[in-house]
């Protein structure tokens, strides 16, 4: 290990940005430890932790048994003793064996102890579809965690956010569920010199005709939609939610008051998804600005399909453009 790693230069992938961000947290704080299935010698199934065990040793980056409840339970004990564990859940659908520990221990310990015990645990979860995998490897379980008190939940959409947000999450004294859109691991972009606020939404494309709200893997799709719509003379504003809990709707409400139209996009199933909560908050705050009903474009209310059918299941440019057309037709 030679000195502090710098902000990645030039174009970099989200996977490499996450690796660089984790490396920086290990360099800056000797209490940070990384744990999970195959995160050590293998560097994780997506190679997000590649090289970290070699450089920081097996005491700080270590492999665990295939037991998510054990991973999270061990992290609770480490956090109580002053460490900052970063847990990797290998795939989104594998988190459920650890769900009891996350909801009943990680999310509640601070309140249960009247503020005496903090659990600065970061739980990394690669999530979403689009990689030709099957159920348990392609799911979007974010609503389970945004509904659970005591947990902060964020998701990145770009290499720049991946680098800065993972560092900010690890530095937070509260537990953070960090969702990583696995289909975007190989997308490239530049890393900004400075981070934005962790728990704030960001307008990634300004517009005047209609607001498209997305997060994680759907931000890139929403930007594609805006490009196509621009060719048709329609000016769409795209907002990346970034923080799912606490839920930052200020930027969304301000945008909708200008555009009068909102289309919400997420991969997760429609019923009781995060989009429903966002829609409720927007109509409460901006009802008289709305020129059309709030519309959602989401995954379907079924288990995740076989890989040959996933492109029909996932929200895509055509489905979102159809919602845009319906909204602007009012």
C-alpha positions as protocol buffer text, in pm:
chain_id: "A"
residue {
  index: 1
  type: UNK
  ca { x: 0 y: 0 z: 0 }
}
residue {
  index: 2
  type: UNK
  ca { x: 157 y: 328 z: -111 }
}
residue {
  index: 3
  type: UNK
  ca { x: 3 y: 650 z: 18 }
}
residue {
  index: 4
  type: UNK
  ca { x: -355 y: 766 z: -2 }
}
residue {
  index: 5
  type: UNK
  ca { x: -537 y: 680 z: -323 }
}
residue {
  index: 6
  type: UNK
  ca { x: -653 y: 980 z: -524 }
}
residue {
  index: 7
  type: UNK
  ca { x: -989 y: 1053 z: -682 }
}
residue {
  index: 8
  type: UNK
  ca { x: -1002 y: 836 z: -999 }
}
residue {
  index: 9
  type: UNK
  ca { x: -880 y: 1026 z: -1305 }
}
residue {
  index: 10
  type: UNK
  ca { x: -1058 y: 1033 z: -1641 }
}
residue {
  index: 11
  type: UNK
  ca { x: -1327 y: 783 z: -1737 }
}
residue {
  index: 12
  type: UNK
  ca { x: -1373 y: 497 z: -1493 }
}
residue {
  index: 13
  type: UNK
  ca { x: -1632 y: 225 z: -1445 }
}
residue {
  index: 14
  type: UNK
  ca { x: -1871 y: 219 z: -1152 }
}
residue {
  index: 15
  type: UNK
  ca { x: -1705 y: -103 z: -1032 }
}
residue {
  index: 16
  type: UNK
  ca { x: -1362 y: 61 z: -1023 }
}
residue {
  index: 17
  type: UNK
  ca { x: -1505 y: 375 z: -862 }
}
residue {
  index: 18
  type: UNK
  ca { x: -1657 y: 166 z: -582 }
}
residue {
  index: 19
  type: UNK
  ca { x: -1328 y: -16 z: -538 }
}
residue {
  index: 20
  type: UNK
  ca { x: -1142 y: 315 z: -516 }
}
residue {
  index: 21
  type: UNK
  ca { x: -1394 y: 452 z: -267 }
}
residue {
  index: 22
  type: UNK
  ca { x: -1367 y: 147 z: -44 }
}
residue {
  index: 23
  type: UNK
  ca { x: -988 y: 160 z: -66 }
}
residue {
  index: 24
  type: UNK
  ca { x: -994 y: 520 z: 49 }
}
residue {
  index: 25
  type: UNK
  ca { x: -1215 y: 437 z: 350 }
}
residue {
  index: 26
  type: UNK
  ca { x: -973 y: 162 z: 454 }
}
residue {
  index: 27
  type: UNK
  ca { x: -681 y: 404 z: 424 }
}
residue {
  index: 28
  type: UNK
  ca { x: -849 y: 681 z: 620 }
}
residue {
  index: 29
  type: UNK
  ca { x: -994 y: 482 z: 910 }
}
residue {
  index: 30
  type: UNK
  ca { x: -825 y: 175 z: 1065 }
}
residue {
  index: 31
  type: UNK
  ca { x: -1161 y: 75 z: 1217 }
}
residue {
  index: 32
  type: UNK
  ca { x: -1316 y: 9 z: 876 }
}
residue {
  index: 33
  type: UNK
  ca { x: -1340 y: -362 z: 792 }
}
residue {
  index: 34
  type: UNK
  ca { x: -1490 y: -528 z: 484 }
}
residue {
  index: 35
  type: UNK
  ca { x: -1661 y: -864 z: 514 }
}
residue {
  index: 36
  type: UNK
  ca { x: -1872 y: -1094 z: 301 }
}
residue {
  index: 37
  type: UNK
  ca { x: -1881 y: -1401 z: 84 }
}
residue {
  index: 38
  type: UNK
  ca { x: -1572 y: -1416 z: -142 }
}
residue {
  index: 39
  type: UNK
  ca { x: -1480 y: -1049 z: -87 }
}
residue {
  index: 40
  type: UNK
  ca { x: -1121 y: -1138 z: 8 }
}
residue {
  index: 41
  type: UNK
  ca { x: -910 y: -1356 z: -219 }
}
residue {
  index: 42
  type: UNK
  ca { x: -1161 y: -1351 z: -506 }
}
residue {
  index: 43
  type: UNK
  ca { x: -1241 y: -981 z: -470 }
}
residue {
  index: 44
  type: UNK
  ca { x: -1617 y: -1040 z: -485 }
}
residue {
  index: 45
  type: UNK
  ca { x: -1818 y: -1196 z: -766 }
}
residue {
  index: 46
  type: UNK
  ca { x: -1823 y: -856 z: -940 }
}
residue {
  index: 47
  type: UNK
  ca { x: -1461 y: -780 z: -835 }
}
residue {
  index: 48
  type: UNK
  ca { x: -1566 y: -471 z: -641 }
}
residue {
  index: 49
  type: UNK
  ca { x: -1320 y: -554 z: -360 }
}
residue {
  index: 50
  type: UNK
  ca { x: -1045 y: -677 z: -591 }
}
residue {
  index: 51
  type: UNK
  ca { x: -698 y: -631 z: -442 }
}
residue {
  index: 52
  type: UNK
  ca { x: -814 y: -494 z: -107 }
}
residue {
  index: 53
  type: UNK
  ca { x: -730 y: -801 z: 99 }
}
residue {
  index: 54
  type: UNK
  ca { x: -386 y: -818 z: -58 }
}
residue {
  index: 55
  type: UNK
  ca { x: -316 y: -455 z: 34 }
}
residue {
  index: 56
  type: UNK
  ca { x: -486 y: -434 z: 375 }
}
residue {
  index: 57
  type: UNK
  ca { x: -461 y: -788 z: 507 }
}
residue {
  index: 58
  type: UNK
  ca { x: -701 y: -1061 z: 610 }
}
residue {
  index: 59
  type: UNK
  ca { x: -787 y: -891 z: 939 }
}
residue {
  index: 60
  type: UNK
  ca { x: -951 y: -601 z: 757 }
}
residue {
  index: 61
  type: UNK
  ca { x: -1090 y: -762 z: 441 }
}
residue {
  index: 62
  type: UNK
  ca { x: -1211 y: -1111 z: 512 }
}
residue {
  index: 63
  type: UNK
  ca { x: -1426 y: -1387 z: 370 }
}
residue {
  index: 64
  type: UNK
  ca { x: -1726 y: -1514 z: 563 }
}
residue {
  index: 65
  type: UNK
  ca { x: -1930 y: -1833 z: 552 }
}
residue {
  index: 66
  type: UNK
  ca { x: -2235 y: -1843 z: 325 }
}
residue {
  index: 67
  type: UNK
  ca { x: -2459 y: -1716 z: 604 }
}
residue {
  index: 68
  type: UNK
  ca { x: -2607 y: -1370 z: 570 }
}
residue {
  index: 69
  type: UNK
  ca { x: -2759 y: -1371 z: 920 }
}
residue {
  index: 70
  type: UNK
  ca { x: -2412 y: -1448 z: 1053 }
}
residue {
  index: 71
  type: UNK
  ca { x: -2252 y: -1172 z: 845 }
}
residue {
  index: 72
  type: UNK
  ca { x: -2493 y: -907 z: 973 }
}
residue {
  index: 73
  type: UNK
  ca { x: -2493 y: -1038 z: 1330 }
}
residue {
  index: 74
  type: UNK
  ca { x: -2114 y: -1032 z: 1339 }
}
residue {
  index: 75
  type: UNK
  ca { x: -2117 y: -677 z: 1201 }
}
residue {
  index: 76
  type: UNK
  ca { x: -2347 y: -570 z: 1486 }
}
residue {
  index: 77
  type: UNK
  ca { x: -2097 y: -700 z: 1741 }
}
residue {
  index: 78
  type: UNK
  ca { x: -1806 y: -533 z: 1561 }
}
residue {
  index: 79
  type: UNK
  ca { x: -1991 y: -201 z: 1543 }
}
residue {
  index: 80
  type: UNK
  ca { x: -2072 y: -211 z: 1914 }
}
residue {
  index: 81
  type: UNK
  ca { x: -1697 y: -253 z: 1978 }
}
residue {
  index: 82
  type: UNK
  ca { x: -1611 y: 56 z: 1772 }
}
residue {
  index: 83
  type: UNK
  ca { x: -1554 y: -81 z: 1423 }
}
residue {
  index: 84
  type: UNK
  ca { x: -1717 y: 33 z: 1098 }
}
residue {
  index: 85
  type: UNK
  ca { x: -1809 y: -288 z: 916 }
}
residue {
  index: 86
  type: UNK
  ca { x: -1886 y: -283 z: 544 }
}
residue {
  index: 87
  type: UNK
  ca { x: -2087 y: -597 z: 463 }
}
residue {
  index: 88
  type: UNK
  ca { x: -2131 y: -725 z: 110 }
}
residue {
  index: 89
  type: UNK
  ca { x: -2445 y: -922 z: 27 }
}
residue {
  index: 90
  type: UNK
  ca { x: -2341 y: -1114 z: -281 }
}
residue {
  index: 91
  type: UNK
  ca { x: -2674 y: -1075 z: -465 }
}
residue {
  index: 92
  type: UNK
  ca { x: -2994 y: -885 z: -384 }
}
residue {
  index: 93
  type: UNK
  ca { x: -3209 y: -1193 z: -323 }
}
residue {
  index: 94
  type: UNK
  ca { x: -2954 y: -1331 z: -76 }
}
residue {
  index: 95
  type: UNK
  ca { x: -3026 y: -1054 z: 174 }
}
residue {
  index: 96
  type: UNK
  ca { x: -3341 y: -1214 z: 311 }
}
residue {
  index: 97
  type: UNK
  ca { x: -3169 y: -1464 z: 547 }
}
residue {
  index: 98
  type: UNK
  ca { x: -3012 y: -1156 z: 708 }
}
residue {
  index: 99
  type: UNK
  ca { x: -3335 y: -956 z: 708 }
}
residue {
  index: 100
  type: UNK
  ca { x: -3414 y: -1036 z: 1072 }
}
residue {
  index: 101
  type: UNK
  ca { x: -3078 y: -902 z: 1188 }
}
residue {
  index: 102
  type: UNK
  ca { x: -3104 y: -591 z: 968 }
}
residue {
  index: 103
  type: UNK
  ca { x: -3458 y: -492 z: 1070 }
}
residue {
  index: 104
  type: UNK
  ca { x: -3462 y: -601 z: 1434 }
}
residue {
  index: 105
  type: UNK
  ca { x: -3103 y: -529 z: 1537 }
}
residue {
  index: 106
  type: UNK
  ca { x: -2924 y: -297 z: 1294 }
}
residue {
  index: 107
  type: UNK
  ca { x: -3219 y: -64 z: 1247 }
}
residue {
  index: 108
  type: UNK
  ca { x: -3332 y: -52 z: 1610 }
}
residue {
  index: 109
  type: UNK
  ca { x: -3025 y: -66 z: 1832 }
}
residue {
  index: 110
  type: UNK
  ca { x: -2971 y: 311 z: 1843 }
}
residue {
  index: 111
  type: UNK
  ca { x: -3331 y: 375 z: 1951 }
}
residue {
  index: 112
  type: UNK
  ca { x: -3337 y: 73 z: 2182 }
}
residue {
  index: 113
  type: UNK
  ca { x: -3033 y: 203 z: 2369 }
}
residue {
  index: 114
  type: UNK
  ca { x: -3173 y: 559 z: 2394 }
}
residue {
  index: 115
  type: UNK
  ca { x: -2891 y: 678 z: 2171 }
}
residue {
  index: 116
  type: UNK
  ca { x: -2610 y: 518 z: 2369 }
}
residue {
  index: 117
  type: UNK
  ca { x: -2517 y: 261 z: 2102 }
}
residue {
  index: 118
  type: UNK
  ca { x: -2443 y: 353 z: 1742 }
}
residue {
  index: 119
  type: UNK
  ca { x: -2414 y: 101 z: 1463 }
}
residue {
  index: 120
  type: UNK
  ca { x: -2211 y: 254 z: 1179 }
}
residue {
  index: 121
  type: UNK
  ca { x: -2267 y: -42 z: 947 }
}
residue {
  index: 122
  type: UNK
  ca { x: -2278 y: -17 z: 568 }
}
residue {
  index: 123
  type: UNK
  ca { x: -2453 y: -304 z: 390 }
}
residue {
  index: 124
  type: UNK
  ca { x: -2370 y: -318 z: 20 }
}
residue {
  index: 125
  type: UNK
  ca { x: -2631 y: -490 z: -196 }
}
residue {
  index: 126
  type: UNK
  ca { x: -2588 y: -533 z: -575 }
}
residue {
  index: 127
  type: UNK
  ca { x: -2944 y: -514 z: -704 }
}
residue {
  index: 128
  type: UNK
  ca { x: -3164 y: -507 z: -1011 }
}
residue {
  index: 129
  type: UNK
  ca { x: -3183 y: -700 z: -1335 }
}
residue {
  index: 130
  type: UNK
  ca { x: -3048 y: -665 z: -1684 }
}
residue {
  index: 131
  type: UNK
  ca { x: -2754 y: -906 z: -1657 }
}
residue {
  index: 132
  type: UNK
  ca { x: -2921 y: -1225 z: -1782 }
}
residue {
  index: 133
  type: UNK
  ca { x: -2949 y: -1382 z: -1438 }
}
residue {
  index: 134
  type: UNK
  ca { x: -3237 y: -1549 z: -1256 }
}
residue {
  index: 135
  type: UNK
  ca { x: -3450 y: -1463 z: -951 }
}
residue {
  index: 136
  type: UNK
  ca { x: -3252 y: -1407 z: -628 }
}
residue {
  index: 137
  type: UNK
  ca { x: -2986 y: -1252 z: -855 }
}
residue {
  index: 138
  type: UNK
  ca { x: -3193 y: -978 z: -1021 }
}
residue {
  index: 139
  type: UNK
  ca { x: -3436 y: -840 z: -763 }
}
residue {
  index: 140
  type: UNK
  ca { x: -3507 y: -491 z: -632 }
}
residue {
  index: 141
  type: UNK
  ca { x: -3592 y: -523 z: -260 }
}
residue {
  index: 142
  type: UNK
  ca { x: -3541 y: -158 z: -163 }
}
residue {
  index: 143
  type: UNK
  ca { x: -3899 y: -100 z: -39 }
}
residue {
  index: 144
  type: UNK
  ca { x: -3852 y: -355 z: 241 }
}
residue {
  index: 145
  type: UNK
  ca { x: -3574 y: -142 z: 385 }
}
residue {
  index: 146
  type: UNK
  ca { x: -3719 y: 204 z: 322 }
}
residue {
  index: 147
  type: UNK
  ca { x: -4020 y: 85 z: 522 }
}
residue {
  index: 148
  type: UNK
  ca { x: -3800 y: -22 z: 815 }
}
residue {
  index: 149
  type: UNK
  ca { x: -3732 y: 251 z: 1075 }
}
residue {
  index: 150
  type: UNK
  ca { x: -3374 y: 325 z: 1171 }
}
residue {
  index: 151
  type: UNK
  ca { x: -3219 y: 246 z: 833 }
}
residue {
  index: 152
  type: UNK
  ca { x: -3084 y: 490 z: 578 }
}
residue {
  index: 153
  type: UNK
  ca { x: -3109 y: 369 z: 218 }
}
residue {
  index: 154
  type: UNK
  ca { x: -2921 y: 511 z: -81 }
}
residue {
  index: 155
  type: UNK
  ca { x: -2841 y: 406 z: -436 }
}
residue {
  index: 156
  type: UNK
  ca { x: -2589 y: 536 z: -690 }
}
residue {
  index: 157
  type: UNK
  ca { x: -2639 y: 575 z: -1064 }
}
residue {
  index: 158
  type: UNK
  ca { x: -2298 y: 696 z: -1184 }
}
residue {
  index: 159
  type: UNK
  ca { x: -1931 y: 620 z: -1116 }
}
residue {
  index: 160
  type: UNK
  ca { x: -1894 y: 961 z: -951 }
}
residue {
  index: 161
  type: UNK
  ca { x: -2177 y: 898 z: -707 }
}
residue {
  index: 162
  type: UNK
  ca { x: -2052 y: 544 z: -648 }
}
residue {
  index: 163
  type: UNK
  ca { x: -1710 y: 673 z: -540 }
}
residue {
  index: 164
  type: UNK
  ca { x: -1833 y: 953 z: -317 }
}
residue {
  index: 165
  type: UNK
  ca { x: -2150 y: 795 z: -178 }
}
residue {
  index: 166
  type: UNK
  ca { x: -1979 y: 478 z: -55 }
}
residue {
  index: 167
  type: UNK
  ca { x: -1727 y: 692 z: 132 }
}
residue {
  index: 168
  type: UNK
  ca { x: -2003 y: 906 z: 281 }
}
residue {
  index: 169
  type: UNK
  ca { x: -2206 y: 600 z: 377 }
}
residue {
  index: 170
  type: UNK
  ca { x: -1916 y: 436 z: 561 }
}
residue {
  index: 171
  type: UNK
  ca { x: -1846 y: 762 z: 746 }
}
residue {
  index: 172
  type: UNK
  ca { x: -2208 y: 791 z: 865 }
}
residue {
  index: 173
  type: UNK
  ca { x: -2267 y: 687 z: 1226 }
}
residue {
  index: 174
  type: UNK
  ca { x: -2606 y: 542 z: 1129 }
}
residue {
  index: 175
  type: UNK
  ca { x: -2656 y: 213 z: 943 }
}
residue {
  index: 176
  type: UNK
  ca { x: -2679 y: 257 z: 566 }
}
residue {
  index: 177
  type: UNK
  ca { x: -2818 y: 14 z: 310 }
}
residue {
  index: 178
  type: UNK
  ca { x: -2615 y: 85 z: -3 }
}
residue {
  index: 179
  type: UNK
  ca { x: -2781 y: -43 z: -320 }
}
residue {
  index: 180
  type: UNK
  ca { x: -2552 y: -84 z: -622 }
}
residue {
  index: 181
  type: UNK
  ca { x: -2717 y: -122 z: -967 }
}
residue {
  index: 182
  type: UNK
  ca { x: -2524 y: -421 z: -1093 }
}
residue {
  index: 183
  type: UNK
  ca { x: -2612 y: -367 z: -1458 }
}
residue {
  index: 184
  type: UNK
  ca { x: -2428 y: -32 z: -1434 }
}
residue {
  index: 185
  type: UNK
  ca { x: -2105 y: -173 z: -1288 }
}
residue {
  index: 186
  type: UNK
  ca { x: -1937 y: -146 z: -1628 }
}
residue {
  index: 187
  type: UNK
  ca { x: -2079 y: 193 z: -1725 }
}
residue {
  index: 188
  type: UNK
  ca { x: -1812 y: 461 z: -1749 }
}
residue {
  index: 189
  type: UNK
  ca { x: -1800 y: 820 z: -1635 }
}
residue {
  index: 190
  type: UNK
  ca { x: -1581 y: 1080 z: -1471 }
}
residue {
  index: 191
  type: UNK
  ca { x: -1559 y: 1124 z: -1095 }
}
residue {
  index: 192
  type: UNK
  ca { x: -1628 y: 1475 z: -968 }
}
residue {
  index: 193
  type: UNK
  ca { x: -1367 y: 1649 z: -755 }
}
residue {
  index: 194
  type: UNK
  ca { x: -1615 y: 1701 z: -471 }
}
residue {
  index: 195
  type: UNK
  ca { x: -1922 y: 1508 z: -349 }
}
residue {
  index: 196
  type: UNK
  ca { x: -2278 y: 1633 z: -323 }
}
residue {
  index: 197
  type: UNK
  ca { x: -2491 y: 1586 z: -11 }
}
residue {
  index: 198
  type: UNK
  ca { x: -2552 y: 1215 z: 45 }
}
residue {
  index: 199
  type: UNK
  ca { x: -2921 y: 1231 z: 128 }
}
residue {
  index: 200
  type: UNK
  ca { x: -3035 y: 1468 z: -146 }
}
residue {
  index: 201
  type: UNK
  ca { x: -3186 y: 1413 z: -490 }
}
residue {
  index: 202
  type: UNK
  ca { x: -3018 y: 1567 z: -794 }
}
residue {
  index: 203
  type: UNK
  ca { x: -3152 y: 1710 z: -1118 }
}
residue {
  index: 204
  type: UNK
  ca { x: -2937 y: 1542 z: -1383 }
}
residue {
  index: 205
  type: UNK
  ca { x: -3112 y: 1697 z: -1684 }
}
residue {
  index: 206
  type: UNK
  ca { x: -3316 y: 2018 z: -1665 }
}
residue {
  index: 207
  type: UNK
  ca { x: -3639 y: 2047 z: -1862 }
}
residue {
  index: 208
  type: UNK
  ca { x: -3970 y: 2230 z: -1871 }
}
residue {
  index: 209
  type: UNK
  ca { x: -4240 y: 1997 z: -2010 }
}
residue {
  index: 210
  type: UNK
  ca { x: -4246 y: 1691 z: -1782 }
}
residue {
  index: 211
  type: UNK
  ca { x: -4050 y: 1549 z: -1487 }
}
residue {
  index: 212
  type: UNK
  ca { x: -3913 y: 1194 z: -1495 }
}
residue {
  index: 213
  type: UNK
  ca { x: -3802 y: 1065 z: -1156 }
}
residue {
  index: 214
  type: UNK
  ca { x: -3577 y: 758 z: -1138 }
}
residue {
  index: 215
  type: UNK
  ca { x: -3302 y: 609 z: -925 }
}
residue {
  index: 216
  type: UNK
  ca { x: -3026 y: 351 z: -952 }
}
residue {
  index: 217
  type: UNK
  ca { x: -3030 y: 150 z: -1276 }
}
residue {
  index: 218
  type: UNK
  ca { x: -3325 y: 343 z: -1421 }
}
residue {
  index: 219
  type: UNK
  ca { x: -3152 y: 683 z: -1428 }
}
residue {
  index: 220
  type: UNK
  ca { x: -2962 y: 591 z: -1741 }
}
residue {
  index: 221
  type: UNK
  ca { x: -3283 y: 471 z: -1907 }
}
residue {
  index: 222
  type: UNK
  ca { x: -3461 y: 793 z: -1809 }
}
residue {
  index: 223
  type: UNK
  ca { x: -3184 y: 996 z: -1972 }
}
residue {
  index: 224
  type: UNK
  ca { x: -3223 y: 790 z: -2291 }
}
residue {
  index: 225
  type: UNK
  ca { x: -3595 y: 869 z: -2283 }
}
residue {
  index: 226
  type: UNK
  ca { x: -3519 y: 1239 z: -2251 }
}
residue {
  index: 227
  type: UNK
  ca { x: -3290 y: 1224 z: -2555 }
}
residue {
  index: 228
  type: UNK
  ca { x: -3557 y: 1055 z: -2766 }
}
residue {
  index: 229
  type: UNK
  ca { x: -3824 y: 1296 z: -2643 }
}
residue {
  index: 230
  type: UNK
  ca { x: -3600 y: 1591 z: -2732 }
}
residue {
  index: 231
  type: UNK
  ca { x: -3596 y: 1474 z: -3094 }
}
residue {
  index: 232
  type: UNK
  ca { x: -3977 y: 1500 z: -3081 }
}
residue {
  index: 233
  type: UNK
  ca { x: -3966 y: 1853 z: -2943 }
}
residue {
  index: 234
  type: UNK
  ca { x: -4037 y: 1763 z: -2581 }
}
residue {
  index: 235
  type: UNK
  ca { x: -3815 y: 1892 z: -2302 }
}
residue {
  index: 236
  type: UNK
  ca { x: -3802 y: 1643 z: -2012 }
}
residue {
  index: 237
  type: UNK
  ca { x: -3646 y: 1705 z: -1672 }
}
residue {
  index: 238
  type: UNK
  ca { x: -3474 y: 1400 z: -1520 }
}
residue {
  index: 239
  type: UNK
  ca { x: -3421 y: 1371 z: -1145 }
}
residue {
  index: 240
  type: UNK
  ca { x: -3202 y: 1107 z: -979 }
}
residue {
  index: 241
  type: UNK
  ca { x: -3355 y: 1040 z: -636 }
}
residue {
  index: 242
  type: UNK
  ca { x: -3029 y: 896 z: -490 }
}
residue {
  index: 243
  type: UNK
  ca { x: -3158 y: 885 z: -130 }
}
residue {
  index: 244
  type: UNK
  ca { x: -3450 y: 648 z: -75 }
}
residue {
  index: 245
  type: UNK
  ca { x: -3458 y: 687 z: 305 }
}
residue {
  index: 246
  type: UNK
  ca { x: -3459 y: 961 z: 413 }
}
residue {
  index: 247
  type: UNK
  ca { x: -3672 y: 1036 z: 108 }
}
residue {
  index: 248
  type: UNK
  ca { x: -3582 y: 1370 z: -49 }
}
residue {
  index: 249
  type: UNK
  ca { x: -3879 y: 1495 z: -248 }
}
residue {
  index: 250
  type: UNK
  ca { x: -3800 y: 1869 z: -235 }
}
residue {
  index: 251
  type: UNK
  ca { x: -3635 y: 1871 z: -578 }
}
residue {
  index: 252
  type: UNK
  ca { x: -3918 y: 1660 z: -721 }
}
residue {
  index: 253
  type: UNK
  ca { x: -4191 y: 1885 z: -584 }
}
residue {
  index: 254
  type: UNK
  ca { x: -4015 y: 2198 z: -707 }
}
residue {
  index: 255
  type: UNK
  ca { x: -3980 y: 2040 z: -1052 }
}
residue {
  index: 256
  type: UNK
  ca { x: -4342 y: 1927 z: -1071 }
}
residue {
  index: 257
  type: UNK
  ca { x: -4463 y: 2274 z: -975 }
}
residue {
  index: 258
  type: UNK
  ca { x: -4290 y: 2395 z: -1293 }
}
residue {
  index: 259
  type: UNK
  ca { x: -4369 y: 2110 z: -1533 }
}
residue {
  index: 260
  type: UNK
  ca { x: -4710 y: 1997 z: -1407 }
}
residue {
  index: 261
  type: UNK
  ca { x: -4635 y: 1637 z: -1505 }
}
residue {
  index: 262
  type: UNK
  ca { x: -4455 y: 1350 z: -1331 }
}
residue {
  index: 263
  type: UNK
  ca { x: -4357 y: 999 z: -1442 }
}
residue {
  index: 264
  type: UNK
  ca { x: -4194 y: 782 z: -1173 }
}
residue {
  index: 265
  type: UNK
  ca { x: -3974 y: 492 z: -1284 }
}
residue {
  index: 266
  type: UNK
  ca { x: -3831 y: 201 z: -1086 }
}
residue {
  index: 267
  type: UNK
  ca { x: -3746 y: -165 z: -1150 }
}
residue {
  index: 268
  type: UNK
  ca { x: -3919 y: -302 z: -842 }
}
residue {
  index: 269
  type: UNK
  ca { x: -4272 y: -438 z: -858 }
}
residue {
  index: 270
  type: UNK
  ca { x: -4546 y: -176 z: -882 }
}
residue {
  index: 271
  type: UNK
  ca { x: -4775 y: -253 z: -588 }
}
residue {
  index: 272
  type: UNK
  ca { x: -4655 y: -86 z: -266 }
}
residue {
  index: 273
  type: UNK
  ca { x: -4333 y: 13 z: -439 }
}
residue {
  index: 274
  type: UNK
  ca { x: -4141 y: 328 z: -351 }
}
residue {
  index: 275
  type: UNK
  ca { x: -4308 y: 509 z: -639 }
}
residue {
  index: 276
  type: UNK
  ca { x: -4642 y: 498 z: -458 }
}
residue {
  index: 277
  type: UNK
  ca { x: -4501 y: 684 z: -156 }
}
residue {
  index: 278
  type: UNK
  ca { x: -4336 y: 941 z: -382 }
}
residue {
  index: 279
  type: UNK
  ca { x: -4663 y: 994 z: -570 }
}
residue {
  index: 280
  type: UNK
  ca { x: -4852 y: 1045 z: -244 }
}
residue {
  index: 281
  type: UNK
  ca { x: -4606 y: 1305 z: -119 }
}
residue {
  index: 282
  type: UNK
  ca { x: -4600 y: 1495 z: -447 }
}
residue {
  index: 283
  type: UNK
  ca { x: -4978 y: 1518 z: -475 }
}
residue {
  index: 284
  type: UNK
  ca { x: -4999 y: 1636 z: -114 }
}
residue {
  index: 285
  type: UNK
  ca { x: -4753 y: 1918 z: -178 }
}
residue {
  index: 286
  type: UNK
  ca { x: -4814 y: 2007 z: -545 }
}
residue {
  index: 287
  type: UNK
  ca { x: -5174 y: 1902 z: -618 }
}
residue {
  index: 288
  type: UNK
  ca { x: -5278 y: 2234 z: -770 }
}
residue {
  index: 289
  type: UNK
  ca { x: -4975 y: 2236 z: -1000 }
}
residue {
  index: 290
  type: UNK
  ca { x: -5057 y: 1899 z: -1157 }
}
residue {
  index: 291
  type: UNK
  ca { x: -5191 y: 1901 z: -1513 }
}
residue {
  index: 292
  type: UNK
  ca { x: -5219 y: 1521 z: -1533 }
}
residue {
  index: 293
  type: UNK
  ca { x: -5232 y: 1218 z: -1301 }
}
residue {
  index: 294
  type: UNK
  ca { x: -4901 y: 1096 z: -1162 }
}
residue {
  index: 295
  type: UNK
  ca { x: -4790 y: 790 z: -1359 }
}
residue {
  index: 296
  type: UNK
  ca { x: -4561 y: 500 z: -1265 }
}
residue {
  index: 297
  type: UNK
  ca { x: -4354 y: 276 z: -1493 }
}
residue {
  index: 298
  type: UNK
  ca { x: -4225 y: -23 z: -1298 }
}
residue {
  index: 299
  type: UNK
  ca { x: -4157 y: -392 z: -1295 }
}
residue {
  index: 300
  type: UNK
  ca { x: -4461 y: -620 z: -1290 }
}
residue {
  index: 301
  type: UNK
  ca { x: -4626 y: -777 z: -985 }
}
residue {
  index: 302
  type: UNK
  ca { x: -4468 y: -1116 z: -1048 }
}
residue {
  index: 303
  type: UNK
  ca { x: -4150 y: -1292 z: -941 }
}
residue {
  index: 304
  type: UNK
  ca { x: -3852 y: -1193 z: -1152 }
}
residue {
  index: 305
  type: UNK
  ca { x: -3875 y: -1386 z: -1482 }
}
residue {
  index: 306
  type: UNK
  ca { x: -3627 y: -1617 z: -1657 }
}
residue {
  index: 307
  type: UNK
  ca { x: -3346 y: -1430 z: -1829 }
}
residue {
  index: 308
  type: UNK
  ca { x: -3498 y: -1468 z: -2176 }
}
residue {
  index: 309
  type: UNK
  ca { x: -3799 y: -1265 z: -2064 }
}
residue {
  index: 310
  type: UNK
  ca { x: -3634 y: -1002 z: -1846 }
}
residue {
  index: 311
  type: UNK
  ca { x: -3624 y: -733 z: -2115 }
}
residue {
  index: 312
  type: UNK
  ca { x: -4002 y: -763 z: -2141 }
}
residue {
  index: 313
  type: UNK
  ca { x: -4033 y: -731 z: -1763 }
}
residue {
  index: 314
  type: UNK
  ca { x: -3801 y: -438 z: -1702 }
}
residue {
  index: 315
  type: UNK
  ca { x: -3909 y: -78 z: -1766 }
}
residue {
  index: 316
  type: UNK
  ca { x: -3760 y: 36 z: -2098 }
}
residue {
  index: 317
  type: UNK
  ca { x: -3751 y: 340 z: -2321 }
}
residue {
  index: 318
  type: UNK
  ca { x: -4073 y: 249 z: -2504 }
}
residue {
  index: 319
  type: UNK
  ca { x: -4275 y: 191 z: -2188 }
}
residue {
  index: 320
  type: UNK
  ca { x: -4156 y: 517 z: -2034 }
}
residue {
  index: 321
  type: UNK
  ca { x: -4218 y: 714 z: -2354 }
}
residue {
  index: 322
  type: UNK
  ca { x: -4572 y: 574 z: -2360 }
}
residue {
  index: 323
  type: UNK
  ca { x: -4627 y: 710 z: -2008 }
}
residue {
  index: 324
  type: UNK
  ca { x: -4482 y: 1045 z: -2115 }
}
residue {
  index: 325
  type: UNK
  ca { x: -4723 y: 1056 z: -2410 }
}
residue {
  index: 326
  type: UNK
  ca { x: -5020 y: 970 z: -2190 }
}
residue {
  index: 327
  type: UNK
  ca { x: -4929 y: 1233 z: -1934 }
}
residue {
  index: 328
  type: UNK
  ca { x: -4878 y: 1511 z: -2187 }
}
residue {
  index: 329
  type: UNK
  ca { x: -5201 y: 1416 z: -2368 }
}
residue {
  index: 330
  type: UNK
  ca { x: -5413 y: 1537 z: -2072 }
}
